[in-house]
Amino acid sequence: MRDRGYPVEDFEQRIKDLSVEHATTLEQYRAAHDVGLRSGRGGATTEELRGAIVHYRTLFRELLGNPGSESRHHGTTRHDAA
């Protein structure tokens, strides 16, 4: 995220900055962040951690500008799922 110009020290500022160009994945990012915080306290399940990784991956793809990133869901494209 730092390489893309986003602050990494302040979560609230990061959310504000991401909302400008990546509003579609913002809720997923917040959810993943929450799971990460709970995990640090030992309060996240394995399934929640898996979901957080999926959410982070969605934002990562969007930050990189990968074509088709919105059509991907859990590692398959719409074409693959058909």
WOGI-V506249 format. One record per backbone hydrogen bond with DSSP energy under -1.0 kcal/mol. CO is the residue of the C=O (numbers start at 1). NH is the residue of the N-H. If there is no record, write none. Layout:
co: [CO,CO]
nh: [NH,NH]
This chain:
co: [1,2,10,11,12,13,14,15,17,18,22,25,26,27,28,29,30,31,32,33,34,35,36,38,39,45,46,47,48,49,50,51,52,53,54,55,56,57,58,59,60,61,66,73,76,77,78]
nh: [6,5,14,15,16,17,18,19,20,22,25,29,30,31,32,33,34,35,36,37,38,39,40,43,42,49,50,51,52,53,54,55,56,57,58,59,60,61,62,63,64,66,69,76,73,81,82]
